[in-house]
Amino acid sequence: MAREMADYLDRVGARIRWPRARTYLLKELSGHLEDQRAALEAAGVPPEEAERRAVADMGDPEPVGDELNALHRPARSLAPAVFALAVSLAGAALIPALTGGSPLRYWAGLLLGLAAMALLRLVDLGTLARRMGKWAIPLAVALPFLLMALNYAAPRLSTGAAPMWLLYPSLFLPLLFALVLLALRGMHGGCLCALTPLMFLLTAPAALVPSFTTALFLGGTMLLTASAAVMAGWFRGKPWVGLVSLWAPTALCTAWAVQFLASSDRMRYFFHPELDPNGYGWQTLLIRNLLWEGSAEAAEVYNASFLYQDPGYTLLTLSAQLGRPVMLAALAGILLFAGLCLWRIWKLRSTTGKLLALSLFLPLFFQAGACWLQNAALFPFGSALPLPFFSYGPTSMVVDFTLLGLLLSVFRMDPLQRDGPSLPLPQLFPHLLESLLCPEDEEEEPF
């Protein structure tokens, strides 16, 4: 690089305090200077004069550096983390005392989770997503098969199910799906029907544990993230074409799966618990009597039952001990956390950041919602995962804080996040899907 340009960049860089922003912005500014100099030389300006004029056109380095420094600082979005920490500390005070568990186990999970969140908050997830590029789709196809192989190889529990730790890696699969969406930028929206098999493949590991509820909310996360990408103009064609192509096959396949499960005893006993007085129906009636009617007798029966120390029913245990307002407070907390995160996601500047953030936030929100509905006996299927940040299990605590740490990293790096260039589909699958499924759009310019 020429001396005058290098001196200019050094003077600008001295005004930018954030080291990561300094590296990124100076590289970007250097590219602009090189382009300007090349344009001047192509117009017949001598190289030395072209360099001097290119630098002069950029303006005084100190004001430019100050302006870049003001616009590019780490975004401070700690409200979700503070809320999660408060919930975890409340759990540390209540859960071991009420369930008789070891406080050391809870605190170990909390400290490990906080360490993971603090570390991952510093990750530049957007840059990592851009660098993965062409590897996103192969990973999205291969990883579910690996998890399913682990599911079959793992020793069965006494209930016949796989160990619960196999369920937690599936919470990261929507993030992998978001990377696929980023790689497919510029594809015609009419091709989105091809994402339906991928979404079902990515929910398969959770369904085989088995946890239909987890599979359902993971699929919902991916569907909503893809819908947000369509509405943001991530794909070519009319938005309604992309939404129909995305939702129609997915809704039909999901309806078939739900209809198949509707004939199960669990669904029947949810709507008619009196038909199963000694099994799942008894459990549903007990919870409804405890919460809906405030029965003191139901609370005594519950405190003597096997549900009392079940991590999935922590809210119900607290309700039996402290009263029904616990459930209302938990619902308010879930909605408050959702509001904090959605407001920050809405404020993100890039579509890439929004899609990554949604794929990380929605699993936490749906996990919390499913757990609350199970504790309120308002959902026919049980939630295998406990309430985020309020769990007795160290594994769930670490995984939930890991998701939150990645979400905070998206918020923090927002000032530097850019939507990368479109990667045409034929570069990923040479002339395969787009040539077969997607009509040519003559009216709109490609990305």
N, C-alpha and C positions, 0 to 999 in steps of 0.2 A: 504494500500500500504506500502511496506517495506520502512524503513527509508532512506536507501541509494538511492533508486529510487526516493523517494519524494524530497530529497535534490538535486538530479540531475535536476529534473523538475523545482524546484524553481530557480536554477541558470540559466537554459535555459530561463525560463519565464521572468527573470529580464532583459534580453536583447531584448525582443520583445515589442515594443512600442505600437502597435495597440491593445487595450484591446480585441476586438472581435477576432482578429487573435490569440492572446495569449491563450484565452480559447479554441479555436478550435484546435490549433496546439499542445498544451499540452495534450489534450485529445487523439489526434492522436498519439503523441509520447509515451504516457503512454501505449496505446494499443500495440505499437511495442515492448516496453520493456517487457510487460507482455508475449507477444508471444515468445520473445527470451528466457526469463527465463523459460517458460514452456517447450520449445524445449530442453534446456540444462538439465533440470531436467528429462525429458523423456529419455535423453541419459545417465542418471546415475550420473549427477553432483549433489552434495549436494546443498540444497536450498540456503544457504548463499553464497557459491561459485558461484552458477548459477546467483544470483542477482548481485554480483560484476562483473562477466564477461559480463552480459547483459548490464550493465551500461558502462563498459569499451569499449564494441564494438560500442557504439554510438558515441564515440569521446569526446573530451573536451567540456564541456557545453557552455563556453563562445563563442568559434568560431561557434559552432552549432547554438547558439542563434542569433549571428550576421548574419549568413547566412540566417536563417529563417526570421529574421527581414527585411533583404534586399529584400527578395523574396515576402514577404507578407505585402504590404502596401496598403492602400486604393487607388485604381486607380483614377487618376484625369482626368476626361473626361467632362470638363465643356464647351467645344466649342458649343455643341448643345444648352445648356442653355443660354449661352451668346448671341448666334444668335437669339433665341426665345425672349429674353428680348429686344434686339435691335428692332426686328420687332414690339413688343408690344408697345414700347415707340414711335416708328414712328406712329403706329396706334393712340396712345393717342394724338399725335400732330395733326393728320390729320382728323380722323374719326368724332369726335364730331363737329369740325369746319365745315366740309363739309356737314354733314347730319343734323346739327342743334340739335343733341342729347345732353343729359346731360353728361359733362365730369365726374361727380361724379359716374355715373353708370359704365362707362368704367374703371375708376381707382379702383372701388370696386372689379370688376371682376379680374382685373390684380393683385391686392394685395392678394386677396384670392387665386388666382392661383399660385402665387409665394410662398405663405406660404405652400400650398399643395405640391408643387414640392420640396421645401426645406425639408419638413418633410419626404416625401416618399422616397427621395434619400437615407435616412438612413436605409430603410427597407432591410432585407436580404430576397429577393424574392426567391432565389434559395432554401434556407432552408425551407421556407414556402411551396414551391412547393413539395419538398420531403415529408414533413410531411402530406400534404393533401392526397397524394397517392391514396388510394382506394376511396376517396370521390370525386375525380375529375369527374368521369363519371356520378354518380348520380346528381351532381350539374349541369353538362353540360346539362343534360336532363331536370331537374326540373326548372332551372332558366329561360329558354325561355318561358315556360308555364306561369310562374309568371309574366313576362313582358307582355306577350300577354293578360293575365287576367287584368292587370292594364290598358292596351291599350283599352280594351272593356269597362272597368268600368269608365274611365276618360270621363268627359264631352267633347262633340265634339266642335271643332271650327266652325266658320261660314262657312268655306270651306268644312266641313264634315270630316276633318282630326283630328287625335288625337293631343293633345298638344305636342309641339316640345321637351319638356323636357324628354318625354318618349323615344326619339330617342338616347339620349346621353348614357344611360347605355349599349346600344348594342355595343358601341365602346370597351367595356371591354370583350366582349364575345370571341374574338380571343385569349385573354390571357387564358381564361378558356379552350379553345380548345387546346392550347399548353400544359396545365397541363394534359389533356387527353393523348396527344402524349407521354409525359414523363412517364405516368403510364403504357403505352402499350409497353414500350421498350422490345425488344426481340420477339415480335409477328412476325409471318411470313408476309412478304410483300404482299403475295397474299390475305390477309384478309383485306387490306386497303379499299376495296370497301365498307366495312361496315361503313366507316366513312362518306360516301356521305350523308346518311339520317341525320346524326348528323350535318354536315355542313349546310344543308338546314334548319334544325330546328333552329340552332343558328342565321341564317339570317332572320328567320320569323318575329321576333319582329320589325325589321327595315322595312320590306316589308309591314307590316300592319299599319304603322303610317299614311300614306304610304310614303316610300322613297325607290324606286327601286335602285337608285344609291348607297345609303348607303348599302343596302343588297348586291349589286353586289361587292362593294369593300371589304366588310367584308368577303364574300365568297372567294374572291381572296386572301385575307390575309391568311385565313386558308389553302387554297389549296397550296399556296407557302410555308407556314411554314411546312406543312406535306411533301412537296416535298424536302425541305431542310433536314428534318429528314431522309428521304429515302436515299438521297445522302450521308449523314453523316454516314450511316451504322447503324441507330437506330433500323432497323428491319431486321429479318433474310431473307435470300434468295437473289437473284440477284436484283440489284437496278432497272433494267428495268422492272422486274415483279412488283415490288412495285409501280413504276410510272404508269404503264399501269392500274393496279388495282385501283389506286387512281384517275387518270385523266379520264379514259374512261367513267365510269358511271356519274361522275360529269359533264363532257363536254356534254354528251348527255342530261342530265336533264336541264342544263343551256341553251343549244341550243333550247330546247323545250320552255322554259320560254321566251327567247328572241324572238323566232318566234311568240309566242302568242302576245307579245307586239308589234311586228313589224307591226301588222295590225291596231294598234291604230292610232288615228288622230295625236297624238304628233309626231310619227315617220314619218308619211306622210308629215306633215307640216314642219318638220325639213329639209327634202330633197327638198320639194317644198313649200317654205313659201309663195309664191305668191298665193297659193290656199286659204290662210286664212288671208286676208289683215286686218282683225279687231281683230284677236285673237293671238294665239301663233305664227303664221306666221309673223304677224306684228312685234312682239317683236324680232324675229330672224332677220328679215330684218333690223330693226332699229340698232341692235347691229353690224351686219355685215357692214352696211353703216358707222357707227361711227368708228369702229376699222379697217376694211379692206380698206375702201376708204377714211377715214379721213374727212368725211363730217361734216362741221360746222353746217349745218342745222339739221343733225341727232343728233348732240350734244345738240342743243337747244331743240329739241323735247324730248330727253332723260331727260334733266334737269327739264323738266316740267311734266314728267311722274311719275307713281306710283313706278317705279323701282328705282328712285333716292335715296330713303331712305331705300331700302331693304338691310338688312345686307348681304344677299347672293350676292349682286352686288356691293360690296364696291370697288373692283378693277375697275369695269366699271365706277363707279361714279368718282373715281380719274382720270381715263383716260379721261373722258369728261371734267374735270376741268384742268388737268395738261398736257394732251397729251398722245398719244399712247405709248410712251416709258415706261409708267407705267406697262403695261402688260409684256413687255420684262424683266423689272427689277424684277417683281414678279416671272416670270418663272425662271430667273437666281437664285433668292433666294430659290425657292423650290428645284432646282437641287443642290444648294450648301448645303442646310440642309440635303438632301438625301445623298450626298457624305460624309459629316461629320459622319453621323450615320452609314452608310454602312461600311465605313472604320473601325470604332471602333468595329462594330459587327464582321467583318472579323477577327479582332485581338483577339477576345475573346478565351480563352483557352478551354472551355468546350462546348460540344454540347448542354447541358442543357441551358447554358447562351445564346447561339446563338438562340435557338428556342424561349426562353422567349423574347429576344430582338426583334426578327422579329415580334412577335405577338403584340408588343407595338409600334414599329416604323411604320410598314406598314399602320395601320389605319390612322396615322397622314399624311403620304405621300400621300395615295390615297385620303384622304379628301381634301388635298391641291390641288392635281391634278384635282379632279372632280370640285372643285370650280373654278379653273382657266379655265378649258374647258367650264364651263357654262358661265363664263363672256366673253369668246371669241366666244360664239355661235358655238362651235365645238363638242357639245355633245347633243344628242337628248333628254336626260332626265335631269331635273333640279337637282341641288345639294341642298338638304335641309340644309346642314351644311355649315357654313361660312369658310373662310380661317383661318387655325389654328393660334393662337396667334395674330390675326389681326381682331378681331371680336368686334362688339358693344355689344354682349350679354354676361353677366357675366357667365351664365351657361356654354356656350361653352368654355370660357376662362379657367374656373376652370377645366373642364374635360380634355382639351388639355394639360394643365400644369400638371395635375395628371398623364396622360399617359407618359409625358416626365419625370416626377419625378421617376416613376417606371422604365423607361428605364435607367435613370442615376443610379438607385440603382443596376441594373444588371451590368453596367459598373464598378461601384465602388467596388462591391463585387467579381469581377472576380478572384482576386488572391486566394480566398478561395473556389471558386465554384468547385464542383466535380460532375461528372456524377454518380448518385446513382446506386445501384445494380438493375439488371433486375427484374421486377415483372411479373412473368409468367401470361399470360392471364387467365388460369384456376383459379387463386386466385381471380380474379375479377368476372368472370362469369364461375362458375364451369363446365368445359368440354362442354361449349356451342359453342361459335363462332369458336374457333380454331379447334375443332374436326369436325365441319360441313363444314367450309369454307377453311381451310388451309391444304394443303397437307404436309406430312412429308418430311423434307429435310434431306436426308441421307448424303449429301456431306459436309455440313457445320456444324460446331460446334455451339451450341446455346450460347447466351451471358451468 
